[in-house]
Amino acid sequence: MLKWNSDIWGQLTGPYGSADNVPVLLQQLVQEYSQEVFDELFQEYLFHQNTIYTATYAAMPFLAQLACTTSDAEVRKELFINCGIIEASRDGRDEAPFPASWAELAEDVGSSVCTEMYREYIEAIGKLRVLTKEVFAYTVQLSIDEIEKRYILVADAAYRGSYIPANMLMTFSNGDEYVVVCPVCEEDVFLWPNEDLAGILQAYEHDPVFHTGQEPHPIVPAASFADEEVRVLAERAAAIGEHTLVGHLHYLAGETLCPSCREKISVWPSLLRNFKM
């Protein structure tokens, strides 16, 4: 990990410029965790609009170490979730020795520094992945709302390398709408829960928020999950009590007719077409 007083911090960037203040905030968190300090670090230096930065990579080993050593289960959960959001947003599944976008940084600080920084980031993600069982057990004990449970599943999926489903869950974190793209006509299809029948999703040609009175189209739910990722996601959602998603997944793994072209579509691959690695 970079030394607190390393000049390299000044060469790293966040969403608004220099990362000079990142080691100061990290030291504060290590000495005594504060949600206010973490929020400042996360929002001002590490993450913005699903984008991460060189400062993010350098900070991750410190955050992972804190998550692994803290005796506060709530702090561990918060770090697990937010570091998972970072990993889900990692651009293009960069490969060793370090991301190609770091070419200019490598010229300034040396390729060996970039290689080590990237290696430590990947190592940190491995350490966070190990915490999954512990975070799940803690989640089950608490009355956590389903949106937060979805973010736990986002992090879990990202740590497992299931980046596209992770980003799908992050985009539709409220669980009250999903948008798929018809592979035949390329039109959006809007999936919304039935207001009278909990757990049932229906398809609409237009966003029902702005186009009321539409005739919904039924989705034939899958009786079982043929896709391995859907099966794993359902198991993990059930394990932490995210029952709304468990119910929705049967419809997300099902089939419907596109309201625009009337062609049969498989919902899950059409849903994931919105997202890229």
Secondary structure per residue as TSV (DSSP state, phi and psi in degrees):
chain	resnum	aa	ss	phi	psi
A	1	M	-	360.0	149.5
A	2	L	-	-63.6	143.6
A	3	K	-	-67.2	151.8
A	4	W	T	-58.0	-37.3
A	5	N	T	-98.5	15.8
A	6	S	-	-66.1	137.6
A	7	D	G	-66.9	-16.6
A	8	I	G	-63.3	-31.9
A	9	W	G	-54.1	-36.7
A	10	G	G	-69.4	-17.0
A	11	Q	G	-90.2	-12.2
A	12	L	-	-90.1	158.0
A	13	T	E	-131.1	156.0
A	14	G	E	-120.1	-164.7
A	15	P	T	-65.9	-22.5
A	16	Y	T	-118.4	17.0
A	17	G	E	124.3	-139.4
A	18	S	E	-63.1	150.5
A	19	A	-	-100.8	20.5
A	20	D	T	-51.4	-36.5
A	21	N	T	-86.5	-7.0
A	22	V	H	-60.1	-47.9
A	23	P	H	-62.0	-31.2
A	24	V	H	-63.8	-46.4
A	25	L	H	-67.7	-38.9
A	26	L	H	-63.1	-42.0
A	27	Q	H	-61.3	-39.9
A	28	Q	H	-62.2	-41.3
A	29	L	H	-66.7	-40.4
A	30	V	H	-65.1	-38.7
A	31	Q	H	-71.9	-44.1
A	32	E	S	-159.6	114.0
A	33	Y	-	-64.4	133.4
A	34	S	-	-133.8	126.8
A	35	Q	H	-63.5	-34.1
A	36	E	H	-64.5	-42.5
A	37	V	H	-67.3	-42.6
A	38	F	H	-62.4	-42.6
A	39	D	H	-60.7	-40.3
A	40	E	H	-63.1	-45.8
A	41	L	H	-60.4	-48.5
A	42	F	I	-66.1	-48.3
A	43	Q	I	-80.6	-29.7
A	44	E	I	-96.4	-21.8
A	45	Y	I	-129.3	-24.7
A	46	L	I	-110.7	-27.4
A	47	F	E	-151.2	131.8
A	48	H	E	-155.5	121.5
A	49	Q	T	50.6	54.5
A	50	N	T	60.3	26.6
A	51	T	E	-123.9	139.9
A	52	I	E	-118.6	169.1
A	53	Y	-	-136.5	174.0
A	54	T	H	-60.3	-35.0
A	55	A	H	-62.4	-32.1
A	56	T	H	-64.0	-45.7
A	57	Y	H	-61.4	-41.9
A	58	A	H	-70.1	-30.9
A	59	A	H	-80.2	-26.2
A	60	M	H	-56.7	-43.1
A	61	P	H	-58.4	-35.7
A	62	F	H	-68.2	-41.4
A	63	L	H	-67.5	-40.3
A	64	A	H	-65.0	-41.7
A	65	Q	H	-61.9	-42.0
A	66	L	H	-64.2	-42.8
A	67	A	H	-62.2	-36.2
A	68	C	H	-79.6	-22.4
A	69	T	H	-108.0	-16.4
A	70	T	-	-65.9	147.5
A	71	S	S	-94.2	-1.6
A	72	D	-	-96.3	109.4
A	73	A	H	-64.3	-30.3
A	74	E	H	-68.8	-41.1
A	75	V	H	-62.9	-42.5
A	76	R	H	-59.5	-43.3
A	77	K	H	-62.4	-45.5
A	78	E	H	-61.2	-43.7
A	79	L	H	-67.9	-39.3
A	80	F	H	-57.9	-46.4
A	81	I	H	-66.2	-51.7
A	82	N	H	-70.5	-36.1
A	83	C	H	-68.4	-31.8
A	84	G	H	-67.3	-37.5
A	85	I	H	-62.6	-40.8
A	86	I	H	-60.4	-49.0
A	87	E	H	-64.0	-37.3
A	88	A	H	-63.1	-25.8
A	89	S	T	-96.5	3.6
A	90	R	-	-62.7	127.9
A	91	D	G	-76.8	123.6
A	92	G	G	66.2	15.4
A	93	R	G	49.5	61.4
A	94	D	-	-54.1	150.0
A	95	E	-	-116.3	158.4
A	96	A	S	-63.2	154.1
A	97	P	S	-80.2	-21.0
A	98	F	-	-167.3	162.8
A	99	P	-	-57.2	141.6
A	100	A	G	-60.5	-27.6
A	101	S	G	-69.4	-8.4
A	102	W	G	-90.5	11.5
A	103	A	H	-55.2	-44.5
A	104	E	H	-67.7	-40.5
A	105	L	H	-61.8	-41.3
A	106	A	H	-61.0	-34.6
A	107	E	H	-66.8	-33.5
A	108	D	H	-81.5	-41.4
A	109	V	H	-111.6	-11.6
A	110	G	-	103.0	141.5
A	111	S	H	-65.6	-30.0
A	112	S	H	-66.1	-36.4
A	113	V	H	-65.7	-44.1
A	114	C	H	-64.4	-41.2
A	115	T	H	-61.2	-44.0
A	116	E	H	-68.2	-39.0
A	117	M	H	-64.2	-42.2
A	118	Y	H	-69.0	-40.8
A	119	R	H	-60.7	-42.2
A	120	E	H	-68.5	-32.9
A	121	Y	H	-62.7	-50.0
A	122	I	H	-61.9	-39.1
A	123	E	H	-63.5	-39.3
A	124	A	H	-63.7	-40.1
A	125	I	H	-61.7	-38.9
A	126	G	H	-61.6	-39.7
A	127	K	H	-66.0	-39.8
A	128	L	H	-67.2	-36.8
A	129	R	H	-59.0	-36.7
A	130	V	H	-63.9	-22.6
A	131	L	T	-80.8	-4.5
A	132	T	H	-55.8	-49.6
A	133	K	H	-60.6	-41.4
A	134	E	H	-66.1	-42.3
A	135	V	H	-67.7	-39.9
A	136	F	H	-60.9	-45.5
A	137	A	H	-62.2	-40.6
A	138	Y	H	-65.6	-39.9
A	139	T	H	-61.8	-40.5
A	140	V	H	-62.8	-31.6
A	141	Q	H	-74.9	-19.2
A	142	L	S	-108.7	161.6
A	143	S	-	-92.1	72.1
A	144	I	-	-90.0	136.3
A	145	D	-	-69.0	162.6
A	146	E	H	-70.6	-25.1
A	147	I	H	-65.4	-44.3
A	148	E	H	-65.1	-36.6
A	149	K	H	-62.5	-37.0
A	150	R	H	-63.7	-38.4
A	151	Y	H	-69.0	-30.4
A	152	I	H	-64.4	-39.5
A	153	L	H	-70.3	-32.5
A	154	V	H	-58.9	-50.3
A	155	A	H	-62.3	-44.9
A	156	D	H	-59.1	-45.8
A	157	A	H	-63.2	-41.8
A	158	A	H	-63.6	-43.9
A	159	Y	H	-65.0	-27.5
A	160	R	T	-83.9	-4.6
A	161	G	T	87.5	9.5
A	162	S	-	-92.6	72.6
A	163	Y	H	-71.1	-38.6
A	164	I	H	-66.3	-50.0
A	165	P	H	-59.8	-34.7
A	166	A	H	-60.9	-44.6
A	167	N	H	-69.8	-32.8
A	168	M	H	-62.6	-47.0
A	169	L	H	-64.1	-36.7
A	170	M	H	-67.2	-38.4
A	171	T	H	-69.3	-41.8
A	172	F	T	-107.5	49.4
A	173	S	T	-68.0	-24.2
A	174	N	T	-76.9	-19.6
A	175	G	S	70.9	15.6
A	176	D	S	-109.7	4.4
A	177	E	-	-165.0	143.1
A	178	Y	E	-136.4	145.9
A	179	V	E	-123.6	123.0
A	180	V	E	-112.1	161.3
A	181	V	E	-113.8	121.6
A	182	C	-	-64.2	126.3
A	183	P	T	-71.8	-12.5
A	184	V	T	-91.9	-54.6
A	185	C	T	-104.4	-6.2
A	186	E	-	68.5	13.0
A	187	E	-	-85.0	150.1
A	188	D	E	-71.7	144.4
A	189	V	E	-124.0	127.1
A	190	F	E	-100.2	124.0
A	191	L	E	-105.9	125.4
A	192	W	E	-133.2	148.9
A	193	P	E	-67.5	145.9
A	194	N	-	-72.0	126.5
A	195	E	S	-65.3	-28.8
A	196	D	S	-95.6	-23.5
A	197	L	S	-120.6	97.2
A	198	A	T	-58.9	138.0
A	199	G	T	90.1	-11.1
A	200	I	-	-94.2	127.8
A	201	L	E	-100.4	143.3
A	202	Q	E	-129.3	156.2
A	203	A	E	-102.7	143.1
A	204	Y	E	-132.1	149.2
A	205	E	S	-73.4	-35.9
A	206	H	S	-125.5	160.2
A	207	D	-	-59.5	116.0
A	208	P	T	-67.2	-14.1
A	209	V	T	-65.7	-38.5
A	210	F	T	-102.4	-13.9
A	211	H	S	-128.2	85.6
A	212	T	T	-80.0	161.2
A	213	G	T	80.8	8.3
A	214	Q	-	-72.2	154.6
A	215	E	-	-84.1	119.7
A	216	P	-	-74.4	152.3
A	217	H	E	-107.4	133.1
A	218	P	E	-70.4	149.8
A	219	I	E	-111.0	127.4
A	220	V	E	-82.6	111.9
A	221	P	-	-71.6	152.1
A	222	A	-	-78.0	132.7
A	223	A	S	-71.8	-31.8
A	224	S	S	-143.1	168.3
A	225	F	-	-102.9	109.1
A	226	A	-	-77.8	-31.3
A	227	D	S	-79.9	128.4
A	228	E	H	-61.7	-41.2
A	229	E	H	-65.1	-40.2
A	230	V	H	-63.9	-41.6
A	231	R	H	-62.2	-45.8
A	232	V	H	-65.1	-42.9
A	233	L	H	-62.0	-42.0
A	234	A	H	-63.2	-42.1
A	235	E	H	-62.9	-42.4
A	236	R	H	-72.7	-36.6
A	237	A	H	-63.3	-42.1
A	238	A	H	-64.4	-36.7
A	239	A	H	-63.4	-32.1
A	240	I	T	-105.3	8.3
A	241	G	T	78.3	27.4
A	242	E	-	-90.4	75.2
A	243	H	H	-72.2	-28.5
A	244	T	H	-61.8	-46.0
A	245	L	H	-65.3	-39.3
A	246	V	H	-56.2	-45.1
A	247	G	H	-66.3	-40.9
A	248	H	H	-65.6	-34.0
A	249	L	H	-61.5	-29.9
A	250	H	H	-63.4	-35.5
A	251	Y	H	-80.7	-37.5
A	252	L	H	-67.0	-22.1
A	253	A	T	-96.1	5.7
A	254	G	S	-96.2	-157.8
A	255	E	E	-133.3	154.2
A	256	T	E	-152.4	170.3
A	257	L	E	-95.2	132.7
A	258	C	-	-60.5	124.2
A	259	P	T	-61.7	-21.6
A	260	S	T	-87.3	-47.1
A	261	C	T	-113.4	-5.6
A	262	R	-	66.2	17.5
A	263	E	-	-86.0	147.0
A	264	K	E	-72.3	134.6
A	265	I	E	-130.3	145.2
A	266	S	E	-85.9	124.5
A	267	V	H	-67.9	-46.7
A	268	W	H	-59.2	-54.1
A	269	P	H	-64.3	-31.3
A	270	S	H	-69.6	-33.2
A	271	L	H	-68.3	-42.8
A	272	L	H	-75.7	-11.8
A	273	R	T	-62.1	-20.3
A	274	N	T	-71.6	-12.8
A	275	F	-	-125.0	148.7
A	276	K	-	-127.1	157.0
A	277	M	-	-74.5	360.0
